Amino acid sequence: MINVADGNDVSQIYDAVMAAYETEGKPTCIVLNTIKGKGATFAEPIGAHSSQPSEEEWEEAIKAAEERLAAVRAQ
């Protein structure tokens, strides 16, 4: 079993998949410890797995995501 501490971190997931490819002779299980609603401003604070956000909540979430993307691109 491969335990990924931050299942919302793409690089940790990638490393786990690569480690699984290297495992021979037995099945491999990858466990991702995730945060429900990660990155969605209307869902993450309450741990919502599925919800019906209002139009205002969608707009807020999209704006926050665009700001995070811009910050990543600026690095």
HTML snippet that shows the backbone in 3Dmol.js (N, CA, C, O; Angstrom):
<script src="https://3Dmol.org/build/3Dmol-min.js"></script>
<div id="view" style="width:600px;height:400px;position:relative"></div>
<script>
const pdb = `
ATOM      1  N   MET A   1       0.844  -1.172   0.000  1.00  0.00           N
ATOM      2  CA  MET A   1       0.000   0.000   0.000  1.00  0.00           C
ATOM      3  C   MET A   1       0.891   1.237   0.000  1.00  0.00           C
ATOM      4  O   MET A   1       1.886   1.313   0.721  1.00  0.00           O
ATOM      5  N   ILE A   2       0.502   2.203  -0.831  1.00  0.00           N
ATOM      6  CA  ILE A   2       1.206   3.484  -0.882  1.00  0.00           C
ATOM      7  C   ILE A   2       0.246   4.538  -0.355  1.00  0.00           C
ATOM      8  O   ILE A   2      -0.838   4.739  -0.903  1.00  0.00           O
ATOM      9  N   ASN A   3       0.657   5.207   0.712  1.00  0.00           N
ATOM     10  CA  ASN A   3      -0.183   6.211   1.355  1.00  0.00           C
ATOM     11  C   ASN A   3       0.284   7.607   0.931  1.00  0.00           C
ATOM     12  O   ASN A   3       1.425   7.988   1.190  1.00  0.00           O
ATOM     13  N   VAL A   4      -0.602   8.366   0.278  1.00  0.00           N
ATOM     14  CA  VAL A   4      -0.273   9.725  -0.159  1.00  0.00           C
ATOM     15  C   VAL A   4      -0.822  10.693   0.883  1.00  0.00           C
ATOM     16  O   VAL A   4      -2.035  10.811   1.055  1.00  0.00           O
ATOM     17  N   ALA A   5       0.078  11.382   1.575  1.00  0.00           N
ATOM     18  CA  ALA A   5      -0.319  12.271   2.670  1.00  0.00           C
ATOM     19  C   ALA A   5      -1.254  13.380   2.195  1.00  0.00           C
ATOM     20  O   ALA A   5      -2.255  13.671   2.849  1.00  0.00           O
ATOM     21  N   ASP A   6      -0.932  13.998   1.061  1.00  0.00           N
ATOM     22  CA  ASP A   6      -1.785  15.067   0.518  1.00  0.00           C
ATOM     23  C   ASP A   6      -2.307  14.616  -0.840  1.00  0.00           C
ATOM     24  O   ASP A   6      -1.670  14.838  -1.871  1.00  0.00           O
ATOM     25  N   GLY A   7      -3.456  13.990  -0.825  1.00  0.00           N
ATOM     26  CA  GLY A   7      -4.063  13.459  -2.035  1.00  0.00           C
ATOM     27  C   GLY A   7      -4.565  14.520  -2.989  1.00  0.00           C
ATOM     28  O   GLY A   7      -5.083  14.188  -4.055  1.00  0.00           O
ATOM     29  N   ASN A   8      -4.428  15.791  -2.636  1.00  0.00           N
ATOM     30  CA  ASN A   8      -4.771  16.890  -3.533  1.00  0.00           C
ATOM     31  C   ASN A   8      -3.524  17.451  -4.223  1.00  0.00           C
ATOM     32  O   ASN A   8      -3.621  18.382  -5.023  1.00  0.00           O
ATOM     33  N   ASP A   9      -2.365  16.890  -3.915  1.00  0.00           N
ATOM     34  CA  ASP A   9      -1.100  17.353  -4.475  1.00  0.00           C
ATOM     35  C   ASP A   9      -0.723  16.460  -5.660  1.00  0.00           C
ATOM     36  O   ASP A   9      -0.395  15.285  -5.490  1.00  0.00           O
ATOM     37  N   VAL A  10      -0.775  17.034  -6.851  1.00  0.00           N
ATOM     38  CA  VAL A  10      -0.546  16.255  -8.076  1.00  0.00           C
ATOM     39  C   VAL A  10       0.838  15.611  -8.086  1.00  0.00           C
ATOM     40  O   VAL A  10       0.981  14.480  -8.551  1.00  0.00           O
ATOM     41  N   SER A  11       1.849  16.297  -7.590  1.00  0.00           N
ATOM     42  CA  SER A  11       3.195  15.719  -7.607  1.00  0.00           C
ATOM     43  C   SER A  11       3.297  14.511  -6.676  1.00  0.00           C
ATOM     44  O   SER A  11       4.000  13.551  -6.990  1.00  0.00           O
ATOM     45  N   GLN A  12       2.605  14.546  -5.535  1.00  0.00           N
ATOM     46  CA  GLN A  12       2.600  13.382  -4.640  1.00  0.00           C
ATOM     47  C   GLN A  12       1.858  12.209  -5.275  1.00  0.00           C
ATOM     48  O   GLN A  12       2.266  11.057  -5.123  1.00  0.00           O
ATOM     49  N   ILE A  13       0.777  12.499  -5.978  1.00  0.00           N
ATOM     50  CA  ILE A  13       0.034  11.433  -6.668  1.00  0.00           C
ATOM     51  C   ILE A  13       0.912  10.817  -7.750  1.00  0.00           C
ATOM     52  O   ILE A  13       0.977   9.595  -7.883  1.00  0.00           O
ATOM     53  N   TYR A  14       1.575  11.652  -8.510  1.00  0.00           N
ATOM     54  CA  TYR A  14       2.470  11.167  -9.571  1.00  0.00           C
ATOM     55  C   TYR A  14       3.557  10.261  -8.989  1.00  0.00           C
ATOM     56  O   TYR A  14       3.825   9.183  -9.519  1.00  0.00           O
ATOM     57  N   ASP A  15       4.179  10.707  -7.900  1.00  0.00           N
ATOM     58  CA  ASP A  15       5.225   9.895  -7.264  1.00  0.00           C
ATOM     59  C   ASP A  15       4.673   8.539  -6.818  1.00  0.00           C
ATOM     60  O   ASP A  15       5.352   7.521  -6.947  1.00  0.00           O
ATOM     61  N   ALA A  16       3.454   8.522  -6.298  1.00  0.00           N
ATOM     62  CA  ALA A  16       2.839   7.266  -5.855  1.00  0.00           C
ATOM     63  C   ALA A  16       2.586   6.336  -7.039  1.00  0.00           C
ATOM     64  O   ALA A  16       2.819   5.130  -6.947  1.00  0.00           O
ATOM     65  N   VAL A  17       2.114   6.890  -8.137  1.00  0.00           N
ATOM     66  CA  VAL A  17       1.868   6.071  -9.329  1.00  0.00           C
ATOM     67  C   VAL A  17       3.185   5.498  -9.848  1.00  0.00           C
ATOM     68  O   VAL A  17       3.243   4.329 -10.228  1.00  0.00           O
ATOM     69  N   MET A  18       4.235   6.306  -9.868  1.00  0.00           N
ATOM     70  CA  MET A  18       5.542   5.819 -10.320  1.00  0.00           C
ATOM     71  C   MET A  18       6.051   4.705  -9.398  1.00  0.00           C
ATOM     72  O   MET A  18       6.616   3.718  -9.869  1.00  0.00           O
ATOM     73  N   ALA A  19       5.850   4.864  -8.093  1.00  0.00           N
ATOM     74  CA  ALA A  19       6.256   3.822  -7.147  1.00  0.00           C
ATOM     75  C   ALA A  19       5.449   2.546  -7.378  1.00  0.00           C
ATOM     76  O   ALA A  19       5.984   1.443  -7.268  1.00  0.00           O
ATOM     77  N   ALA A  20       4.175   2.693  -7.696  1.00  0.00           N
ATOM     78  CA  ALA A  20       3.332   1.523  -7.967  1.00  0.00           C
ATOM     79  C   ALA A  20       3.813   0.789  -9.206  1.00  0.00           C
ATOM     80  O   ALA A  20       3.813  -0.442  -9.231  1.00  0.00           O
ATOM     81  N   TYR A  21       4.224   1.525 -10.239  1.00  0.00           N
ATOM     82  CA  TYR A  21       4.754   0.885 -11.455  1.00  0.00           C
ATOM     83  C   TYR A  21       5.980   0.046 -11.163  1.00  0.00           C
ATOM     84  O   TYR A  21       6.219  -0.966 -11.822  1.00  0.00           O
ATOM     85  N   GLU A  22       6.761   0.465 -10.172  1.00  0.00           N
ATOM     86  CA  GLU A  22       7.989  -0.249  -9.827  1.00  0.00           C
ATOM     87  C   GLU A  22       7.747  -1.486  -8.970  1.00  0.00           C
ATOM     88  O   GLU A  22       8.639  -2.321  -8.819  1.00  0.00           O
ATOM     89  N   THR A  23       6.555  -1.607  -8.413  1.00  0.00           N
ATOM     90  CA  THR A  23       6.227  -2.744  -7.568  1.00  0.00           C
ATOM     91  C   THR A  23       5.968  -3.968  -8.440  1.00  0.00           C
ATOM     92  O   THR A  23       5.177  -3.912  -9.382  1.00  0.00           O
ATOM     93  N   GLU A  24       6.634  -5.063  -8.125  1.00  0.00           N
ATOM     94  CA  GLU A  24       6.482  -6.279  -8.924  1.00  0.00           C
ATOM     95  C   GLU A  24       6.014  -7.438  -8.056  1.00  0.00           C
ATOM     96  O   GLU A  24       6.389  -7.550  -6.888  1.00  0.00           O
ATOM     97  N   GLY A  25       5.194  -8.291  -8.641  1.00  0.00           N
ATOM     98  CA  GLY A  25       4.806  -9.526  -7.992  1.00  0.00           C
ATOM     99  C   GLY A  25       3.651  -9.442  -7.012  1.00  0.00           C
ATOM    100  O   GLY A  25       3.277 -10.453  -6.419  1.00  0.00           O
ATOM    101  N   LYS A  26       3.080  -8.268  -6.829  1.00  0.00           N
ATOM    102  CA  LYS A  26       1.944  -8.140  -5.924  1.00  0.00           C
ATOM    103  C   LYS A  26       1.114  -6.920  -6.320  1.00  0.00           C
ATOM    104  O   LYS A  26       1.631  -5.980  -6.925  1.00  0.00           O
ATOM    105  N   PRO A  27      -0.155  -6.940  -5.981  1.00  0.00           N
ATOM    106  CA  PRO A  27      -0.993  -5.768  -6.285  1.00  0.00           C
ATOM    107  C   PRO A  27      -0.556  -4.554  -5.465  1.00  0.00           C
ATOM    108  O   PRO A  27       0.045  -4.689  -4.399  1.00  0.00           O
ATOM    109  N   THR A  28      -0.865  -3.386  -5.979  1.00  0.00           N
ATOM    110  CA  THR A  28      -0.528  -2.148  -5.273  1.00  0.00           C
ATOM    111  C   THR A  28      -1.783  -1.312  -5.084  1.00  0.00           C
ATOM    112  O   THR A  28      -2.569  -1.132  -6.014  1.00  0.00           O
ATOM    113  N   CYS A  29      -1.958  -0.813  -3.892  1.00  0.00           N
ATOM    114  CA  CYS A  29      -3.089   0.054  -3.565  1.00  0.00           C
ATOM    115  C   CYS A  29      -2.534   1.438  -3.235  1.00  0.00           C
ATOM    116  O   CYS A  29      -1.614   1.577  -2.429  1.00  0.00           O
ATOM    117  N   ILE A  30      -3.108   2.455  -3.869  1.00  0.00           N
ATOM    118  CA  ILE A  30      -2.714   3.831  -3.570  1.00  0.00           C
ATOM    119  C   ILE A  30      -3.862   4.493  -2.808  1.00  0.00           C
ATOM    120  O   ILE A  30      -4.991   4.548  -3.295  1.00  0.00           O
ATOM    121  N   VAL A  31      -3.561   4.992  -1.611  1.00  0.00           N
ATOM    122  CA  VAL A  31      -4.562   5.660  -0.784  1.00  0.00           C
ATOM    123  C   VAL A  31      -4.275   7.154  -0.820  1.00  0.00           C
ATOM    124  O   VAL A  31      -3.189   7.596  -0.446  1.00  0.00           O
ATOM    125  N   LEU A  32      -5.263   7.935  -1.276  1.00  0.00           N
ATOM    126  CA  LEU A  32      -5.120   9.384  -1.337  1.00  0.00           C
ATOM    127  C   LEU A  32      -5.902  10.013  -0.186  1.00  0.00           C
ATOM    128  O   LEU A  32      -7.120   9.862  -0.103  1.00  0.00           O
ATOM    129  N   ASN A  33      -5.211  10.705   0.683  1.00  0.00           N
ATOM    130  CA  ASN A  33      -5.852  11.435   1.776  1.00  0.00           C
ATOM    131  C   ASN A  33      -6.185  12.824   1.248  1.00  0.00           C
ATOM    132  O   ASN A  33      -5.311  13.684   1.142  1.00  0.00           O
ATOM    133  N   THR A  34      -7.453  13.034   0.920  1.00  0.00           N
ATOM    134  CA  THR A  34      -7.873  14.269   0.259  1.00  0.00           C
ATOM    135  C   THR A  34      -8.736  15.132   1.166  1.00  0.00           C
ATOM    136  O   THR A  34      -9.204  14.698   2.219  1.00  0.00           O
ATOM    137  N   ILE A  35      -8.929  16.360   0.726  1.00  0.00           N
ATOM    138  CA  ILE A  35      -9.837  17.284   1.390  1.00  0.00           C
ATOM    139  C   ILE A  35     -11.031  17.457   0.473  1.00  0.00           C
ATOM    140  O   ILE A  35     -10.881  17.878  -0.674  1.00  0.00           O
ATOM    141  N   LYS A  36     -12.215  17.135   0.970  1.00  0.00           N
ATOM    142  CA  LYS A  36     -13.420  17.267   0.158  1.00  0.00           C
ATOM    143  C   LYS A  36     -13.619  18.720  -0.256  1.00  0.00           C
ATOM    144  O   LYS A  36     -13.525  19.633   0.564  1.00  0.00           O
ATOM    145  N   GLY A  37     -13.893  18.913  -1.526  1.00  0.00           N
ATOM    146  CA  GLY A  37     -14.158  20.251  -2.029  1.00  0.00           C
ATOM    147  C   GLY A  37     -12.916  21.119  -2.158  1.00  0.00           C
ATOM    148  O   GLY A  37     -13.028  22.336  -2.300  1.00  0.00           O
ATOM    149  N   LYS A  38     -11.738  20.514  -2.110  1.00  0.00           N
ATOM    150  CA  LYS A  38     -10.480  21.274  -2.135  1.00  0.00           C
ATOM    151  C   LYS A  38     -10.464  22.286  -3.271  1.00  0.00           C
ATOM    152  O   LYS A  38     -10.673  21.941  -4.434  1.00  0.00           O
ATOM    153  N   GLY A  39     -10.211  23.542  -2.913  1.00  0.00           N
ATOM    154  CA  GLY A  39     -10.090  24.597  -3.895  1.00  0.00           C
ATOM    155  C   GLY A  39     -11.391  25.295  -4.247  1.00  0.00           C
ATOM    156  O   GLY A  39     -11.366  26.386  -4.816  1.00  0.00           O
ATOM    157  N   ALA A  40     -12.516  24.696  -3.923  1.00  0.00           N
ATOM    158  CA  ALA A  40     -13.808  25.322  -4.197  1.00  0.00           C
ATOM    159  C   ALA A  40     -14.191  26.149  -2.970  1.00  0.00           C
ATOM    160  O   ALA A  40     -14.454  25.599  -1.901  1.00  0.00           O
ATOM    161  N   THR A  41     -14.219  27.450  -3.130  1.00  0.00           N
ATOM    162  CA  THR A  41     -14.423  28.337  -1.985  1.00  0.00           C
ATOM    163  C   THR A  41     -15.732  28.079  -1.255  1.00  0.00           C
ATOM    164  O   THR A  41     -15.832  28.359  -0.061  1.00  0.00           O
ATOM    165  N   PHE A  42     -16.734  27.552  -1.945  1.00  0.00           N
ATOM    166  CA  PHE A  42     -18.021  27.284  -1.311  1.00  0.00           C
ATOM    167  C   PHE A  42     -18.087  25.899  -0.683  1.00  0.00           C
ATOM    168  O   PHE A  42     -18.994  25.624   0.103  1.00  0.00           O
ATOM    169  N   ALA A  43     -17.148  25.028  -1.013  1.00  0.00           N
ATOM    170  CA  ALA A  43     -17.219  23.644  -0.546  1.00  0.00           C
ATOM    171  C   ALA A  43     -16.131  23.269   0.458  1.00  0.00           C
ATOM    172  O   ALA A  43     -16.408  22.561   1.426  1.00  0.00           O
ATOM    173  N   GLU A  44     -14.907  23.730   0.244  1.00  0.00           N
ATOM    174  CA  GLU A  44     -13.797  23.315   1.099  1.00  0.00           C
ATOM    175  C   GLU A  44     -14.002  23.650   2.574  1.00  0.00           C
ATOM    176  O   GLU A  44     -13.744  22.793   3.419  1.00  0.00           O
ATOM    177  N   PRO A  45     -14.455  24.858   2.925  1.00  0.00           N
ATOM    178  CA  PRO A  45     -14.582  25.183   4.353  1.00  0.00           C
ATOM    179  C   PRO A  45     -15.528  24.256   5.118  1.00  0.00           C
ATOM    180  O   PRO A  45     -15.344  24.042   6.316  1.00  0.00           O
ATOM    181  N   ILE A  46     -16.525  23.712   4.447  1.00  0.00           N
ATOM    182  CA  ILE A  46     -17.483  22.839   5.146  1.00  0.00           C
ATOM    183  C   ILE A  46     -17.284  21.370   4.791  1.00  0.00           C
ATOM    184  O   ILE A  46     -18.038  20.514   5.254  1.00  0.00           O
ATOM    185  N   GLY A  47     -16.263  21.065   3.962  1.00  0.00           N
ATOM    186  CA  GLY A  47     -15.990  19.683   3.596  1.00  0.00           C
ATOM    187  C   GLY A  47     -17.065  19.068   2.726  1.00  0.00           C
ATOM    188  O   GLY A  47     -17.312  17.864   2.797  1.00  0.00           O
ATOM    189  N   ALA A  48     -17.708  19.885   1.902  1.00  0.00           N
ATOM    190  CA  ALA A  48     -18.787  19.391   1.044  1.00  0.00           C
ATOM    191  C   ALA A  48     -18.216  18.543  -0.087  1.00  0.00           C
ATOM    192  O   ALA A  48     -17.317  18.974  -0.808  1.00  0.00           O
ATOM    193  N   HIS A  49     -18.739  17.355  -0.228  1.00  0.00           N
ATOM    194  CA  HIS A  49     -18.329  16.468  -1.321  1.00  0.00           C
ATOM    195  C   HIS A  49     -19.130  16.765  -2.573  1.00  0.00           C
ATOM    196  O   HIS A  49     -18.600  16.740  -3.684  1.00  0.00           O
ATOM    197  N   SER A  50     -20.371  17.039  -2.394  1.00  0.00           N
ATOM    198  CA  SER A  50     -21.223  17.469  -3.501  1.00  0.00           C
ATOM    199  C   SER A  50     -22.217  18.475  -2.937  1.00  0.00           C
ATOM    200  O   SER A  50     -22.751  18.292  -1.843  1.00  0.00           O
ATOM    201  N   SER A  51     -22.452  19.512  -3.679  1.00  0.00           N
ATOM    202  CA  SER A  51     -23.364  20.547  -3.208  1.00  0.00           C
ATOM    203  C   SER A  51     -23.926  21.288  -4.408  1.00  0.00           C
ATOM    204  O   SER A  51     -23.448  21.129  -5.531  1.00  0.00           O
ATOM    205  N   GLN A  52     -24.921  22.082  -4.164  1.00  0.00           N
ATOM    206  CA  GLN A  52     -25.531  22.902  -5.212  1.00  0.00           C
ATOM    207  C   GLN A  52     -25.217  24.359  -4.905  1.00  0.00           C
ATOM    208  O   GLN A  52     -25.980  25.022  -4.203  1.00  0.00           O
ATOM    209  N   PRO A  53     -24.093  24.868  -5.428  1.00  0.00           N
ATOM    210  CA  PRO A  53     -23.729  26.249  -5.115  1.00  0.00           C
ATOM    211  C   PRO A  53     -24.642  27.240  -5.832  1.00  0.00           C
ATOM    212  O   PRO A  53     -25.201  26.959  -6.893  1.00  0.00           O
ATOM    213  N   SER A  54     -24.767  28.392  -5.217  1.00  0.00           N
ATOM    214  CA  SER A  54     -25.530  29.470  -5.847  1.00  0.00           C
ATOM    215  C   SER A  54     -24.682  30.073  -6.966  1.00  0.00           C
ATOM    216  O   SER A  54     -23.489  29.792  -7.077  1.00  0.00           O
ATOM    217  N   GLU A  55     -25.305  30.893  -7.780  1.00  0.00           N
ATOM    218  CA  GLU A  55     -24.566  31.560  -8.862  1.00  0.00           C
ATOM    219  C   GLU A  55     -23.454  32.433  -8.283  1.00  0.00           C
ATOM    220  O   GLU A  55     -22.356  32.497  -8.836  1.00  0.00           O
ATOM    221  N   GLU A  56     -23.743  33.100  -7.172  1.00  0.00           N
ATOM    222  CA  GLU A  56     -22.736  33.942  -6.522  1.00  0.00           C
ATOM    223  C   GLU A  56     -21.548  33.110  -6.037  1.00  0.00           C
ATOM    224  O   GLU A  56     -20.397  33.520  -6.182  1.00  0.00           O
ATOM    225  N   GLU A  57     -21.835  31.938  -5.461  1.00  0.00           N
ATOM    226  CA  GLU A  57     -20.757  31.058  -4.991  1.00  0.00           C
ATOM    227  C   GLU A  57     -19.909  30.568  -6.161  1.00  0.00           C
ATOM    228  O   GLU A  57     -18.686  30.484  -6.045  1.00  0.00           O
ATOM    229  N   TRP A  58     -20.547  30.242  -7.288  1.00  0.00           N
ATOM    230  CA  TRP A  58     -19.801  29.819  -8.477  1.00  0.00           C
ATOM    231  C   TRP A  58     -18.875  30.933  -8.936  1.00  0.00           C
ATOM    232  O   TRP A  58     -17.698  30.694  -9.208  1.00  0.00           O
ATOM    233  N   GLU A  59     -19.399  32.140  -9.024  1.00  0.00           N
ATOM    234  CA  GLU A  59     -18.591  33.271  -9.475  1.00  0.00           C
ATOM    235  C   GLU A  59     -17.398  33.493  -8.559  1.00  0.00           C
ATOM    236  O   GLU A  59     -16.288  33.757  -9.022  1.00  0.00           O
ATOM    237  N   GLU A  60     -17.634  33.382  -7.252  1.00  0.00           N
ATOM    238  CA  GLU A  60     -16.548  33.534  -6.274  1.00  0.00           C
ATOM    239  C   GLU A  60     -15.503  32.441  -6.464  1.00  0.00           C
ATOM    240  O   GLU A  60     -14.305  32.721  -6.434  1.00  0.00           O
ATOM    241  N   ALA A  61     -15.942  31.205  -6.659  1.00  0.00           N
ATOM    242  CA  ALA A  61     -15.018  30.081  -6.839  1.00  0.00           C
ATOM    243  C   ALA A  61     -14.208  30.227  -8.120  1.00  0.00           C
ATOM    244  O   ALA A  61     -13.006  29.963  -8.128  1.00  0.00           O
ATOM    245  N   ILE A  62     -14.852  30.642  -9.194  1.00  0.00           N
ATOM    246  CA  ILE A  62     -14.155  30.823 -10.471  1.00  0.00           C
ATOM    247  C   ILE A  62     -13.109  31.930 -10.347  1.00  0.00           C
ATOM    248  O   ILE A  62     -11.987  31.788 -10.834  1.00  0.00           O
ATOM    249  N   LYS A  63     -13.478  33.020  -9.700  1.00  0.00           N
ATOM    250  CA  LYS A  63     -12.531  34.117  -9.497  1.00  0.00           C
ATOM    251  C   LYS A  63     -11.320  33.646  -8.687  1.00  0.00           C
ATOM    252  O   LYS A  63     -10.180  33.958  -9.030  1.00  0.00           O
ATOM    253  N   ALA A  64     -11.570  32.900  -7.621  1.00  0.00           N
ATOM    254  CA  ALA A  64     -10.475  32.393  -6.780  1.00  0.00           C
ATOM    255  C   ALA A  64      -9.579  31.445  -7.574  1.00  0.00           C
ATOM    256  O   ALA A  64      -8.356  31.497  -7.446  1.00  0.00           O
ATOM    257  N   ALA A  65     -10.175  30.586  -8.389  1.00  0.00           N
ATOM    258  CA  ALA A  65      -9.395  29.643  -9.203  1.00  0.00           C
ATOM    259  C   ALA A  65      -8.548  30.385 -10.236  1.00  0.00           C
ATOM    260  O   ALA A  65      -7.393  30.031 -10.469  1.00  0.00           O
ATOM    261  N   GLU A  66      -9.126  31.408 -10.849  1.00  0.00           N
ATOM    262  CA  GLU A  66      -8.375  32.196 -11.826  1.00  0.00           C
ATOM    263  C   GLU A  66      -7.210  32.925 -11.169  1.00  0.00           C
ATOM    264  O   GLU A  66      -6.141  33.043 -11.767  1.00  0.00           O
ATOM    265  N   GLU A  67      -7.400  33.409  -9.959  1.00  0.00           N
ATOM    266  CA  GLU A  67      -6.320  34.070  -9.233  1.00  0.00           C
ATOM    267  C   GLU A  67      -5.201  33.087  -8.894  1.00  0.00           C
ATOM    268  O   GLU A  67      -4.023  33.424  -9.009  1.00  0.00           O
ATOM    269  N   ARG A  68      -5.568  31.864  -8.474  1.00  0.00           N
ATOM    270  CA  ARG A  68      -4.550  30.841  -8.176  1.00  0.00           C
ATOM    271  C   ARG A  68      -3.783  30.460  -9.435  1.00  0.00           C
ATOM    272  O   ARG A  68      -2.565  30.284  -9.391  1.00  0.00           O
ATOM    273  N   LEU A  69      -4.494  30.331 -10.569  1.00  0.00           N
ATOM    274  CA  LEU A  69      -3.845  29.995 -11.836  1.00  0.00           C
ATOM    275  C   LEU A  69      -2.868  31.090 -12.251  1.00  0.00           C
ATOM    276  O   LEU A  69      -1.756  30.802 -12.692  1.00  0.00           O
ATOM    277  N   ALA A  70      -3.281  32.329 -12.112  1.00  0.00           N
ATOM    278  CA  ALA A  70      -2.404  33.451 -12.463  1.00  0.00           C
ATOM    279  C   ALA A  70      -1.148  33.445 -11.596  1.00  0.00           C
ATOM    280  O   ALA A  70      -0.055  33.733 -12.082  1.00  0.00           O
ATOM    281  N   ALA A  71      -1.304  33.118 -10.319  1.00  0.00           N
ATOM    282  CA  ALA A  71      -0.151  33.065  -9.426  1.00  0.00           C
ATOM    283  C   ALA A  71       0.813  31.955  -9.831  1.00  0.00           C
ATOM    284  O   ALA A  71       2.028  32.143  -9.783  1.00  0.00           O
ATOM    285  N   VAL A  72       0.285  30.808 -10.228  1.00  0.00           N
ATOM    286  CA  VAL A  72       1.118  29.691 -10.673  1.00  0.00           C
ATOM    287  C   VAL A  72       1.856  30.070 -11.954  1.00  0.00           C
ATOM    288  O   VAL A  72       3.054  29.821 -12.088  1.00  0.00           O
ATOM    289  N   ARG A  73       1.139  30.665 -12.879  1.00  0.00           N
ATOM    290  CA  ARG A  73       1.768  31.061 -14.145  1.00  0.00           C
ATOM    291  C   ARG A  73       2.850  32.114 -13.947  1.00  0.00           C
ATOM    292  O   ARG A  73       3.799  32.180 -14.728  1.00  0.00           O
ATOM    293  N   ALA A  74       2.718  32.932 -12.917  1.00  0.00           N
ATOM    294  CA  ALA A  74       3.697  33.996 -12.650  1.00  0.00           C
ATOM    295  C   ALA A  74       4.979  33.465 -12.032  1.00  0.00           C
ATOM    296  O   ALA A  74       5.982  34.178 -11.995  1.00  0.00           O
ATOM    297  N   GLN A  75       4.970  32.242 -11.552  1.00  0.00           N
ATOM    298  CA  GLN A  75       6.163  31.672 -10.887  1.00  0.00           C
ATOM    299  C   GLN A  75       7.262  31.368 -11.873  1.00  0.00           C
ATOM    300  O   GLN A  75       8.326  30.888 -11.482  1.00  0.00           O
TER     301      GLN A  75
END
`;
const viewer = $3Dmol.createViewer("view");
viewer.addModel(pdb, "pdb");
viewer.setStyle({}, {cartoon: {color: "spectrum"}});
viewer.zoomTo();
viewer.render();
</script>
